[in-house]
Amino acid sequence: MRTGDALAKAHTLIEALPWLARFNGATVVIKYGGNAMTEEHLREKFAADVVFLRYAGLKPVIVHGGGPQINAQLDRLGIESTFTAGLRVTTPEAMQVVRMVLVGQVNRDVVGLINRHGPFAIGMSGEDAHLFTAVRKHAVVDGARVDIGQVGDIVNVEAGAVQALLDDGRIPVISSIARSDDGTVYNVNADTAAAAVAVALQASKLIVLTDVEGLYRDWRPDAGDGGNEVIRQLSATELGKLLPGLSSGMVPKMEACLTAVRGGVPQAHVLDGRVPHSVLLEIFTDEGIGTMVLPDVAKAPAVPNLVNRRLTATIQLNGSDK
């Protein structure tokens, strides 16, 4: 190995040192989906990243969806799938497929990828140990409530089983299925489920992987990803003001971030899952990537020389949070 290459690797390791110290023992909830879940090379890198977090002293929790896999299986079985107000209309027949795909296929695939690196991952559903309790959710179309079947809103999280797995050094992998008090099974949005878990565990971070660089300022479709400005950091109040004007695809992700920080999670992030090792770049580098959402706090006084957005965030969170 050339000396220059070795020094570059050493510099990367040293840059990670303060973040390794800061997040040792911290719980990080990661919503896993998008291209990161469907492209093989990204799937493998994601699994390696999660195990790296575990060896680095963090406690990762994975919450996943599986829209493309569900669509493919519904098509295979000839079951019609429609959407209302951006939500999948989930008939009892479709719910059986959703449950089978998320719990029996996607969850097992993610667990298997992580466990290539050691006996860490344990799969579970939101039904297990009453992790998620949900009520029926309705879509709103032109101001009217519309029944969309077995789609749920989470109203309670019993995170004891997840915490027990973390205490045992395991990596929980959770599929976004919930039950109601009467035993009805619901399909719930994975972004929403990840936020609920992060709040219940009082996680140090929520990370939402998606297929864009982050939240864009004044998005122009003709400019492409590279021609649009990514908002690197914003407060809960600032995000709340932007939500009504966001595209339907970004709304659940940004709502999840807002729910998390308003529920006590110090930071929430939206990252581009198409970037290899994006989770590590966010947690262990000074610059980070994507969009970071912070709770509303009193404006901190200016501190000389601390102009990096990460260091600024540390000041805003009273010197204790990245």
KOLLO-179210 format. One line per field, with one value per residue: x, y, z of N, C-alpha, C in turn; residue in three letters. Coordinates in steps of 0.02 Angstrom, whole numbers, plus 50000, padded with zeros to 5 digits. Example, Ala and Ser with C-alpha at 12.3 -4.5 7.8 and 13.67 -1.06 7.14 Angstrom:
! residues 2
n_east [50660, 50642]
n_north [49716, 49888]
n_up [50390, 50354]
ca_east [50615, 50684]
ca_north [49775, 49947]
ca_up [50390, 50357]
c_east [50660, 50645]
c_north [49835, 50002]
c_up [50390, 50394]
aa [ala, ser]
//
This chain:
! residues 322
n_east [50042, 50027, 50106, 50032, 49899, 49883, 49895, 49783, 49682, 49710, 49684, 49545, 49503, 49543, 49465, 49343, 49351, 49302, 49165, 49145, 49171, 49069, 48950, 48958, 48876, 48754, 48585, 48529, 48408, 48363, 48279, 48250, 48248, 48195, 48313, 48425, 48381, 48348, 48449, 48583, 48722, 48714, 48635, 48719, 48823, 48752, 48717, 48845, 48882, 48792, 48832, 48960, 48927, 48878, 48996, 49068, 49016, 48888, 48707, 48616, 48453, 48344, 48214, 48102, 48020, 47942, 47891, 47916, 47937, 47815, 47728, 47772, 47740, 47600, 47566, 47609, 47517, 47403, 47326, 47238, 47308, 47286, 47303, 47260, 47261, 47399, 47415, 47418, 47280, 47220, 47156, 47081, 47130, 47243, 47313, 47355, 47455, 47543, 47584, 47644, 47750, 47825, 47857, 47892, 47978, 48055, 48101, 48171, 48270, 48345, 48390, 48467, 48570, 48637, 48679, 48776, 48892, 48903, 48822, 48706, 48584, 48409, 48252, 48091, 47915, 47802, 47694, 47741, 47757, 47668, 47723, 47691, 47540, 47396, 47273, 47136, 47172, 47118, 47108, 47111, 47016, 46981, 46936, 46856, 46838, 46906, 46887, 47019, 47047, 47146, 47247, 47352, 47371, 47496, 47469, 47522, 47674, 47762, 47909, 47989, 48034, 48118, 48215, 48269, 48331, 48429, 48503, 48558, 48652, 48609, 48543, 48399, 48280, 48147, 47988, 47860, 47725, 47572, 47462, 47291, 47192, 47089, 47142, 47152, 47253, 47368, 47437, 47570, 47647, 47820, 47912, 47842, 47831, 47967, 47997, 47913, 47969, 48096, 48064, 48006, 48114, 48195, 48300, 48462, 48475, 48374, 48376, 48331, 48327, 48324, 48285, 48338, 48448, 48419, 48316, 48257, 48283, 48172, 48137, 48174, 48119, 48179, 48311, 48374, 48452, 48582, 48576, 48497, 48474, 48516, 48440, 48533, 48518, 48387, 48262, 48132, 48018, 48041, 48036, 47904, 47834, 47867, 47812, 47676, 47698, 47775, 47824, 47723, 47793, 47898, 47835, 47793, 47920, 47981, 47886, 47905, 48032, 48002, 47910, 47996, 48096, 48016, 47972, 48075, 48193, 48359, 48410, 48363, 48378, 48378, 48437, 48530, 48507, 48563, 48694, 48842, 48880, 48817, 48761, 48869, 48944, 48864, 48862, 48995, 49078, 49139, 49071, 48956, 48805, 48657, 48499, 48476, 48370, 48327, 48276, 48172, 48261, 48328, 48417, 48588, 48733, 48852, 49000, 49170, 49258, 49190, 49115, 49071, 48931, 48901, 48969, 48906, 48779, 48806, 48831, 48705, 48633, 48670, 48800, 48804, 48759, 48776]
n_north [49940, 50110, 50250, 50370, 50326, 50250, 50349, 50426, 50338, 50328, 50459, 50463, 50373, 50440, 50555, 50499, 50473, 50565, 50551, 50415, 50407, 50490, 50424, 50298, 50162, 50216, 50214, 50189, 50213, 50148, 50176, 50070, 50061, 50088, 50110, 50062, 49945, 49864, 49853, 49747, 49768, 49877, 49828, 49735, 49817, 49896, 49802, 49769, 49894, 49908, 49807, 49854, 49968, 49903, 49838, 49951, 49997, 50051, 50039, 49976, 49981, 49911, 49959, 49909, 49927, 49874, 49901, 49885, 49744, 49697, 49745, 49670, 49538, 49546, 49572, 49453, 49364, 49411, 49505, 49651, 49811, 49965, 50144, 50272, 50440, 50429, 50316, 50139, 50046, 49923, 49775, 49632, 49519, 49572, 49610, 49490, 49456, 49565, 49546, 49420, 49446, 49551, 49499, 49365, 49363, 49487, 49527, 49413, 49409, 49527, 49499, 49386, 49440, 49526, 49433, 49363, 49414, 49381, 49319, 49414, 49483, 49482, 49443, 49521, 49555, 49694, 49645, 49557, 49523, 49624, 49739, 49848, 49935, 49971, 50079, 50088, 50176, 50315, 50379, 50547, 50630, 50765, 50827, 50732, 50582, 50426, 50253, 50143, 50012, 49887, 49974, 50053, 50167, 50194, 50183, 50146, 50090, 49952, 49930, 49842, 49712, 49739, 49818, 49723, 49637, 49724, 49745, 49622, 49623, 49607, 49639, 49709, 49679, 49746, 49722, 49819, 49791, 49793, 49766, 49775, 49815, 49725, 49622, 49633, 49641, 49760, 49855, 49964, 50123, 50120, 50222, 50296, 50197, 50179, 50302, 50296, 50191, 50245, 50351, 50281, 50207, 50307, 50348, 50400, 50443, 50455, 50382, 50399, 50314, 50353, 50388, 50504, 50649, 50717, 50834, 50950, 51122, 51230, 51142, 51096, 51007, 50995, 51019, 50910, 50798, 50846, 50981, 51045, 51123, 51052, 51054, 51068, 51072, 51096, 51162, 51092, 51174, 51248, 51144, 51102, 51209, 51193, 51071, 51064, 51097, 50998, 50862, 50715, 50597, 50632, 50676, 50576, 50537, 50654, 50691, 50586, 50617, 50737, 50694, 50615, 50704, 50792, 50705, 50682, 50630, 50671, 50701, 50689, 50615, 50623, 50526, 50488, 50336, 50279, 50307, 50225, 50161, 50264, 50280, 50267, 50376, 50481, 50466, 50458, 50558, 50728, 50818, 50750, 50693, 50723, 50780, 50857, 50858, 50953, 50972, 51108, 51238, 51362, 51494, 51473, 51563, 51639, 51550, 51566, 51502, 51382, 51331, 51226, 51127, 51017, 51039, 51156, 51106, 51029, 51129, 51189, 51088, 51093, 51050, 50911, 50829, 50763]
n_up [50000, 49957, 50037, 50039, 50019, 50133, 50232, 50203, 50239, 50374, 50413, 50393, 50490, 50606, 50598, 50625, 50759, 50868, 50847, 50863, 51000, 51046, 51009, 51066, 51131, 51099, 51038, 50874, 50756, 50602, 50454, 50325, 50153, 49981, 49843, 49909, 49963, 49856, 49760, 49732, 49764, 49847, 49948, 50009, 50055, 50144, 50243, 50290, 50342, 50448, 50534, 50560, 50635, 50749, 50796, 50822, 50937, 50940, 50945, 50831, 50757, 50642, 50537, 50417, 50256, 50105, 49977, 49831, 49823, 49873, 49775, 49665, 49703, 49717, 49585, 49527, 49581, 49528, 49594, 49613, 49644, 49712, 49739, 49853, 49885, 49897, 49976, 49996, 49950, 50049, 50042, 50129, 50061, 49995, 50109, 50163, 50073, 50088, 50221, 50212, 50122, 50184, 50313, 50291, 50181, 50145, 50272, 50313, 50215, 50244, 50373, 50346, 50264, 50354, 50449, 50386, 50429, 50560, 50712, 50735, 50692, 50724, 50670, 50675, 50687, 50688, 50753, 50848, 51020, 51044, 50989, 50899, 50912, 50823, 50745, 50630, 50481, 50385, 50220, 50156, 50045, 49948, 50064, 50122, 50218, 50171, 50161, 50163, 50186, 50266, 50328, 50441, 50582, 50700, 50872, 50991, 51064, 51119, 51174, 51242, 51207, 51099, 51161, 51248, 51158, 51107, 51224, 51235, 51140, 51009, 50841, 50806, 50678, 50603, 50536, 50458, 50511, 50600, 50741, 50798, 50945, 50939, 50868, 50730, 50586, 50523, 50389, 50401, 50373, 50341, 50369, 50465, 50563, 50597, 50656, 50767, 50839, 50865, 50951, 51058, 51104, 51142, 51057, 50995, 50867, 50720, 50564, 50398, 50253, 50082, 49907, 49859, 49874, 49989, 50078, 49967, 49927, 49852, 49739, 49573, 49441, 49314, 49337, 49393, 49516, 49550, 49518, 49608, 49767, 49920, 50077, 50215, 50354, 50470, 50581, 50688, 50685, 50567, 50474, 50492, 50435, 50302, 50264, 50206, 50072, 50015, 49906, 49878, 49900, 49986, 50100, 50203, 50249, 50297, 50389, 50478, 50527, 50592, 50689, 50765, 50819, 50889, 50982, 51066, 51014, 50979, 50850, 50678, 50517, 50340, 50214, 50064, 50004, 49894, 49891, 49922, 50083, 50152, 50279, 50366, 50324, 50366, 50507, 50553, 50499, 50488, 50405, 50361, 50275, 50173, 50243, 50398, 50538, 50677, 50850, 50910, 50982, 51094, 51015, 50999, 51060, 50950, 50910, 50892, 50750, 50741, 50622, 50549, 50501, 50579, 50699, 50736, 50758, 50870, 50965, 50970, 51030, 51161, 51179, 51184, 51084, 50921]
ca_east [50000, 50065, 50102, 49977, 49836, 49880, 49883, 49713, 49640, 49721, 49647, 49474, 49492, 49549, 49406, 49286, 49362, 49255, 49097, 49145, 49164, 49004, 48894, 48968, 48819, 48693, 48538, 48517, 48356, 48372, 48226, 48284, 48205, 48220, 48365, 48471, 48353, 48335, 48510, 48622, 48784, 48697, 48610, 48777, 48858, 48711, 48724, 48912, 48881, 48754, 48876, 49013, 48899, 48876, 49064, 49092, 48987, 48821, 48653, 48571, 48387, 48322, 48142, 48099, 47960, 47954, 47842, 47927, 47927, 47743, 47698, 47790, 47702, 47530, 47561, 47616, 47456, 47347, 47284, 47241, 47332, 47274, 47324, 47217, 47298, 47466, 47414, 47396, 47216, 47240, 47100, 47104, 47171, 47308, 47348, 47389, 47516, 47587, 47612, 47688, 47810, 47866, 47881, 47921, 48028, 48100, 48133, 48220, 48326, 48387, 48422, 48519, 48627, 48675, 48708, 48837, 48948, 48902, 48755, 48682, 48517, 48350, 48194, 48028, 47862, 47769, 47645, 47774, 47757, 47627, 47769, 47650, 47467, 47373, 47201, 47125, 47186, 47078, 47134, 47069, 47011, 46936, 46908, 46814, 46874, 46895, 46911, 47070, 47058, 47188, 47304, 47347, 47410, 47521, 47447, 47560, 47734, 47789, 47976, 48029, 48068, 48172, 48268, 48301, 48377, 48486, 48543, 48592, 48700, 48580, 48520, 48329, 48258, 48075, 47944, 47810, 47658, 47547, 47398, 47246, 47171, 47044, 47179, 47157, 47322, 47371, 47497, 47585, 47703, 47883, 47941, 47805, 47850, 48035, 47994, 47881, 48020, 48149, 48038, 47996, 48180, 48233, 48360, 48504, 48465, 48334, 48403, 48284, 48359, 48278, 48317, 48361, 48503, 48393, 48261, 48281, 48256, 48147, 48150, 48159, 48126, 48222, 48381, 48404, 48476, 48642, 48563, 48453, 48508, 48492, 48440, 48577, 48497, 48330, 48230, 48065, 47971, 48053, 48010, 47831, 47810, 47880, 47778, 47619, 47718, 47820, 47797, 47691, 47842, 47940, 47796, 47799, 47988, 47993, 47842, 47938, 48085, 47970, 47883, 48052, 48128, 47966, 47962, 48133, 48253, 48398, 48422, 48335, 48413, 48357, 48499, 48526, 48527, 48599, 48765, 48870, 48903, 48790, 48750, 48934, 48964, 48825, 48876, 49065, 49118, 49123, 49024, 48893, 48770, 48585, 48465, 48470, 48317, 48342, 48221, 48174, 48298, 48349, 48474, 48650, 48777, 48904, 49063, 49220, 49291, 49149, 49069, 49046, 48862, 48899, 48989, 48852, 48725, 48828, 48820, 48633, 48607, 48703, 48865, 48801, 48733, 48800]
ca_north [50000, 50171, 50289, 50418, 50290, 50232, 50410, 50446, 50294, 50348, 50522, 50446, 50342, 50491, 50598, 50464, 50462, 50598, 50525, 50350, 50419, 50521, 50378, 50233, 50142, 50250, 50178, 50222, 50179, 50159, 50153, 50042, 50052, 50119, 50075, 50028, 49880, 49825, 49843, 49698, 49794, 49922, 49785, 49705, 49870, 49916, 49752, 49777, 49956, 49896, 49767, 49900, 50007, 49859, 49829, 50017, 50013, 50078, 49990, 49989, 49949, 49919, 49954, 49907, 49917, 49828, 49916, 49851, 49672, 49686, 49756, 49614, 49479, 49557, 49563, 49381, 49330, 49440, 49543, 49722, 49855, 50035, 50192, 50329, 50492, 50405, 50258, 50078, 50017, 49856, 49730, 49573, 49476, 49605, 49611, 49426, 49460, 49614, 49514, 49367, 49474, 49589, 49458, 49301, 49369, 49544, 49524, 49358, 49429, 49575, 49463, 49343, 49481, 49549, 49376, 49338, 49443, 49359, 49303, 49476, 49506, 49443, 49472, 49522, 49594, 49738, 49605, 49518, 49553, 49685, 49796, 49903, 49932, 50020, 50087, 50096, 50242, 50333, 50430, 50606, 50651, 50823, 50842, 50677, 50521, 50369, 50190, 50112, 49944, 49870, 50020, 50075, 50218, 50168, 50222, 50126, 50049, 49916, 49919, 49802, 49656, 49768, 49838, 49662, 49614, 49770, 49732, 49558, 49632, 49589, 49692, 49696, 49696, 49749, 49734, 49869, 49764, 49807, 49735, 49817, 49783, 49669, 49571, 49648, 49655, 49819, 49877, 50033, 50153, 50103, 50284, 50309, 50146, 50192, 50359, 50274, 50151, 50290, 50388, 50234, 50187, 50368, 50339, 50459, 50464, 50420, 50390, 50375, 50306, 50364, 50386, 50571, 50672, 50745, 50879, 51003, 51190, 51253, 51088, 51105, 50941, 50996, 51028, 50848, 50799, 50887, 51051, 51070, 51133, 51012, 51087, 51027, 51072, 51139, 51148, 51063, 51226, 51262, 51087, 51104, 51258, 51169, 51008, 51066, 51106, 50946, 50810, 50662, 50546, 50655, 50693, 50529, 50535, 50714, 50686, 50541, 50655, 50785, 50656, 50592, 50758, 50818, 50654, 50677, 50607, 50732, 50716, 50644, 50627, 50592, 50514, 50456, 50266, 50258, 50319, 50171, 50177, 50329, 50282, 50281, 50445, 50526, 50462, 50460, 50611, 50795, 50851, 50715, 50700, 50725, 50833, 50844, 50894, 50961, 51000, 51180, 51258, 51432, 51505, 51475, 51618, 51622, 51527, 51573, 51446, 51323, 51346, 51164, 51117, 50967, 51071, 51202, 51066, 51010, 51186, 51199, 51037, 51101, 51018, 50840, 50789, 50777]
ca_up [50000, 49955, 50099, 50032, 50030, 50204, 50270, 50192, 50280, 50443, 50424, 50398, 50556, 50658, 50593, 50655, 50831, 50913, 50838, 50895, 51071, 51060, 51000, 51097, 51171, 51078, 50994, 50810, 50719, 50530, 50410, 50268, 50096, 49919, 49804, 49954, 49977, 49796, 49720, 49770, 49791, 49902, 50002, 50043, 50090, 50201, 50295, 50320, 50381, 50510, 50578, 50581, 50691, 50807, 50822, 50844, 51002, 50935, 50947, 50774, 50750, 50573, 50522, 50343, 50217, 50050, 49925, 49766, 49831, 49880, 49708, 49621, 49723, 49700, 49513, 49514, 49602, 49493, 49641, 49596, 49697, 49696, 49790, 49864, 49922, 49910, 50021, 49964, 49972, 50070, 50055, 50167, 50017, 49986, 50173, 50170, 50033, 50121, 50281, 50190, 50091, 50232, 50369, 50269, 50128, 50152, 50338, 50314, 50172, 50279, 50428, 50317, 50241, 50413, 50485, 50352, 50465, 50629, 50737, 50766, 50675, 50740, 50637, 50711, 50658, 50736, 50791, 50900, 51087, 51039, 50978, 50873, 50913, 50774, 50730, 50558, 50454, 50327, 50175, 50150, 49975, 49943, 50129, 50147, 50239, 50127, 50188, 50120, 50208, 50324, 50335, 50510, 50616, 50763, 50930, 51050, 51052, 51176, 51148, 51288, 51173, 51059, 51208, 51273, 51105, 51107, 51284, 51223, 51086, 50945, 50797, 50787, 50611, 50616, 50479, 50477, 50518, 50667, 50758, 50837, 51008, 50924, 50832, 50659, 50565, 50480, 50354, 50422, 50337, 50374, 50396, 50527, 50612, 50620, 50701, 50829, 50875, 50888, 51009, 51113, 51130, 51154, 51017, 50984, 50798, 50671, 50496, 50348, 50188, 50027, 49841, 49840, 49916, 50051, 50065, 49923, 49931, 49787, 49692, 49502, 49410, 49255, 49357, 49417, 49585, 49560, 49507, 49660, 49830, 49976, 50142, 50258, 50423, 50485, 50645, 50684, 50664, 50496, 50435, 50495, 50387, 50234, 50250, 50160, 50003, 49992, 49862, 49917, 49919, 50040, 50159, 50260, 50274, 50336, 50447, 50525, 50560, 50636, 50746, 50806, 50858, 50937, 51032, 51110, 50979, 50967, 50779, 50627, 50455, 50277, 50177, 49999, 50009, 49833, 49903, 49963, 50151, 50171, 50351, 50398, 50308, 50409, 50579, 50572, 50467, 50512, 50361, 50355, 50211, 50180, 50280, 50469, 50572, 50748, 50889, 50920, 51042, 51093, 50973, 51037, 51041, 50901, 50937, 50839, 50717, 50737, 50568, 50520, 50521, 50632, 50762, 50753, 50787, 50937, 51008, 50980, 51074, 51226, 51182, 51198, 51028, 50853]
c_east [50044, 50054, 50043, 49910, 49828, 49865, 49810, 49666, 49648, 49683, 49572, 49459, 49495, 49490, 49346, 49291, 49313, 49184, 49091, 49136, 49095, 48947, 48905, 48909, 48753, 48650, 48524, 48465, 48362, 48313, 48259, 48235, 48235, 48271, 48413, 48446, 48348, 48396, 48560, 48684, 48771, 48671, 48668, 48815, 48818, 48719, 48792, 48914, 48847, 48797, 48935, 48988, 48899, 48945, 49093, 49060, 48919, 48771, 48604, 48507, 48364, 48246, 48135, 48028, 47974, 47904, 47854, 47916, 47853, 47709, 47711, 47749, 47628, 47519, 47563, 47552, 47394, 47299, 47293, 47264, 47324, 47296, 47274, 47253, 47367, 47471, 47386, 47329, 47228, 47179, 47126, 47148, 47240, 47348, 47385, 47455, 47566, 47622, 47662, 47754, 47855, 47897, 47919, 47975, 48078, 48138, 48187, 48281, 48373, 48424, 48479, 48580, 48669, 48711, 48763, 48899, 48951, 48831, 48722, 48607, 48464, 48290, 48133, 47979, 47835, 47714, 47676, 47776, 47717, 47671, 47730, 47576, 47442, 47297, 47195, 47136, 47141, 47116, 47086, 47072, 46958, 46900, 46866, 46857, 46854, 46925, 46961, 47090, 47105, 47254, 47297, 47390, 47432, 47499, 47484, 47618, 47756, 47858, 48019, 48067, 48126, 48230, 48305, 48350, 48439, 48533, 48583, 48642, 48674, 48560, 48448, 48315, 48182, 48037, 47884, 47739, 47636, 47482, 47356, 47228, 47125, 47077, 47183, 47229, 47321, 47439, 47510, 47645, 47768, 47918, 47909, 47825, 47920, 48036, 47965, 47930, 48073, 48126, 48032, 48062, 48221, 48302, 48398, 48495, 48411, 48364, 48353, 48320, 48308, 48318, 48334, 48414, 48481, 48332, 48287, 48247, 48236, 48163, 48128, 48171, 48176, 48296, 48414, 48430, 48532, 48630, 48518, 48491, 48475, 48495, 48479, 48551, 48436, 48298, 48161, 48014, 47979, 48026, 47934, 47801, 47817, 47835, 47720, 47638, 47763, 47785, 47771, 47741, 47885, 47901, 47804, 47869, 48002, 47946, 47872, 47993, 48056, 47942, 47939, 48080, 48080, 47952, 48023, 48196, 48295, 48408, 48387, 48365, 48378, 48419, 48484, 48553, 48562, 48674, 48793, 48895, 48876, 48779, 48815, 48956, 48926, 48850, 48949, 49108, 49095, 49069, 48956, 48863, 48695, 48560, 48457, 48416, 48332, 48280, 48227, 48210, 48312, 48412, 48537, 48692, 48830, 48968, 49115, 49247, 49249, 49095, 49041, 48976, 48856, 48917, 48937, 48795, 48743, 48816, 48746, 48604, 48647, 48765, 48863, 48781, 48762, 48741]
c_north [50062, 50211, 50338, 50386, 50272, 50292, 50434, 50403, 50312, 50412, 50509, 50417, 50394, 50539, 50566, 50460, 50499, 50572, 50455, 50357, 50445, 50470, 50309, 50217, 50173, 50206, 50220, 50182, 50198, 50132, 50133, 50030, 50083, 50077, 50036, 49957, 49835, 49812, 49802, 49727, 49841, 49882, 49758, 49758, 49893, 49866, 49758, 49840, 49945, 49857, 49810, 49942, 49966, 49850, 49895, 50039, 50044, 50021, 50004, 49949, 49963, 49912, 49958, 49903, 49866, 49838, 49881, 49776, 49654, 49693, 49696, 49552, 49486, 49547, 49489, 49344, 49358, 49478, 49617, 49763, 49927, 50080, 50249, 50378, 50467, 50344, 50197, 50056, 49943, 49815, 49671, 49527, 49506, 49604, 49545, 49426, 49507, 49581, 49460, 49394, 49508, 49544, 49397, 49307, 49425, 49540, 49471, 49375, 49477, 49541, 49420, 49382, 49503, 49490, 49340, 49361, 49421, 49351, 49362, 49489, 49456, 49478, 49470, 49566, 49642, 49704, 49572, 49557, 49618, 49747, 49857, 49888, 49988, 50025, 50099, 50168, 50254, 50384, 50489, 50630, 50706, 50836, 50787, 50617, 50463, 50307, 50158, 50043, 49939, 49909, 50052, 50133, 50189, 50213, 50202, 50082, 50018, 49892, 49874, 49746, 49681, 49787, 49777, 49635, 49658, 49756, 49667, 49563, 49615, 49651, 49676, 49720, 49690, 49763, 49775, 49842, 49777, 49769, 49786, 49781, 49724, 49615, 49581, 49667, 49713, 49828, 49949, 50058, 50142, 50165, 50301, 50261, 50158, 50250, 50338, 50233, 50196, 50328, 50342, 50213, 50246, 50364, 50405, 50487, 50423, 50435, 50359, 50373, 50314, 50366, 50456, 50594, 50696, 50787, 50939, 51069, 51212, 51203, 51107, 51040, 50940, 51002, 50962, 50855, 50849, 50961, 51083, 51073, 51091, 51054, 51043, 51021, 51117, 51116, 51117, 51114, 51242, 51206, 51087, 51152, 51234, 51109, 51014, 51071, 51052, 50896, 50752, 50609, 50567, 50667, 50642, 50526, 50595, 50717, 50640, 50577, 50704, 50751, 50636, 50648, 50789, 50768, 50641, 50649, 50668, 50751, 50665, 50664, 50592, 50587, 50481, 50385, 50240, 50268, 50262, 50197, 50245, 50335, 50298, 50353, 50495, 50525, 50478, 50512, 50679, 50827, 50817, 50724, 50706, 50786, 50813, 50889, 50894, 50986, 51076, 51195, 51333, 51440, 51512, 51535, 51594, 51602, 51530, 51506, 51383, 51333, 51283, 51150, 51066, 50998, 51121, 51164, 51045, 51066, 51194, 51149, 51034, 51059, 50942, 50797, 50812, 50792]
c_up [50000, 50018, 50096, 50045, 50103, 50247, 50263, 50234, 50354, 50460, 50433, 50467, 50611, 50658, 50627, 50731, 50876, 50907, 50867, 50971, 51088, 51058, 51029, 51143, 51150, 51032, 50932, 50772, 50645, 50492, 50344, 50212, 50034, 49883, 49849, 49970, 49916, 49753, 49761, 49801, 49849, 49962, 50043, 50083, 50152, 50258, 50330, 50364, 50449, 50559, 50602, 50640, 50755, 50838, 50848, 50910, 51000, 50938, 50891, 50779, 50679, 50569, 50446, 50317, 50163, 49994, 49859, 49769, 49837, 49812, 49663, 49638, 49708, 49625, 49494, 49528, 49569, 49539, 49626, 49656, 49674, 49754, 49793, 49909, 49942, 49954, 49985, 49993, 49986, 50089, 50098, 50125, 50007, 50051, 50185, 50132, 50065, 50181, 50262, 50163, 50142, 50285, 50344, 50217, 50143, 50219, 50341, 50271, 50209, 50336, 50401, 50294, 50301, 50446, 50446, 50390, 50538, 50654, 50773, 50755, 50697, 50711, 50681, 50673, 50711, 50775, 50851, 50966, 51089, 51029, 50953, 50883, 50868, 50773, 50655, 50536, 50393, 50284, 50174, 50078, 49970, 50009, 50159, 50165, 50194, 50158, 50140, 50146, 50267, 50324, 50403, 50529, 50684, 50821, 50994, 51029, 51118, 51156, 51192, 51254, 51131, 51105, 51235, 51221, 51102, 51167, 51278, 51166, 51017, 50905, 50777, 50716, 50611, 50551, 50502, 50471, 50590, 50678, 50796, 50901, 50996, 50881, 50757, 50642, 50515, 50448, 50376, 50383, 50375, 50402, 50463, 50581, 50640, 50670, 50768, 50871, 50904, 50950, 51069, 51145, 51153, 51120, 51010, 50914, 50766, 50603, 50448, 50281, 50133, 49961, 49814, 49890, 49985, 50035, 50025, 49938, 49861, 49731, 49621, 49466, 49352, 49274, 49376, 49487, 49595, 49552, 49559, 49727, 49885, 50040, 50191, 50329, 50431, 50551, 50634, 50660, 50590, 50452, 50435, 50445, 50315, 50215, 50200, 50086, 49976, 49946, 49905, 49940, 49978, 50105, 50215, 50290, 50319, 50397, 50500, 50563, 50611, 50698, 50793, 50849, 50907, 50993, 51075, 51078, 50960, 50894, 50735, 50559, 50397, 50233, 50110, 50004, 49948, 49840, 49947, 50030, 50176, 50247, 50388, 50385, 50351, 50481, 50595, 50536, 50492, 50470, 50359, 50286, 50225, 50217, 50353, 50499, 50647, 50785, 50893, 50986, 51037, 51052, 51015, 51015, 50992, 50936, 50882, 50815, 50712, 50684, 50535, 50545, 50578, 50699, 50784, 50786, 50858, 50986, 51023, 51028, 51139, 51234, 51189, 51138, 50963, 50809]
aa [met, arg, thr, gly, asp, ala, leu, ala, lys, ala, his, thr, leu, ile, glu, ala, leu, pro, trp, leu, ala, arg, phe, asn, gly, ala, thr, val, val, ile, lys, tyr, gly, gly, asn, ala, met, thr, glu, glu, his, leu, arg, glu, lys, phe, ala, ala, asp, val, val, phe, leu, arg, tyr, ala, gly, leu, lys, pro, val, ile, val, his, gly, gly, gly, pro, gln, ile, asn, ala, gln, leu, asp, arg, leu, gly, ile, glu, ser, thr, phe, thr, ala, gly, leu, arg, val, thr, thr, pro, glu, ala, met, gln, val, val, arg, met, val, leu, val, gly, gln, val, asn, arg, asp, val, val, gly, leu, ile, asn, arg, his, gly, pro, phe, ala, ile, gly, met, ser, gly, glu, asp, ala, his, leu, phe, thr, ala, val, arg, lys, his, ala, val, val, asp, gly, ala, arg, val, asp, ile, gly, gln, val, gly, asp, ile, val, asn, val, glu, ala, gly, ala, val, gln, ala, leu, leu, asp, asp, gly, arg, ile, pro, val, ile, ser, ser, ile, ala, arg, ser, asp, asp, gly, thr, val, tyr, asn, val, asn, ala, asp, thr, ala, ala, ala, ala, val, ala, val, ala, leu, gln, ala, ser, lys, leu, ile, val, leu, thr, asp, val, glu, gly, leu, tyr, arg, asp, trp, arg, pro, asp, ala, gly, asp, gly, gly, asn, glu, val, ile, arg, gln, leu, ser, ala, thr, glu, leu, gly, lys, leu, leu, pro, gly, leu, ser, ser, gly, met, val, pro, lys, met, glu, ala, cys, leu, thr, ala, val, arg, gly, gly, val, pro, gln, ala, his, val, leu, asp, gly, arg, val, pro, his, ser, val, leu, leu, glu, ile, phe, thr, asp, glu, gly, ile, gly, thr, met, val, leu, pro, asp, val, ala, lys, ala, pro, ala, val, pro, asn, leu, val, asn, arg, arg, leu, thr, ala, thr, ile, gln, leu, asn, gly, ser, asp, lys]
//
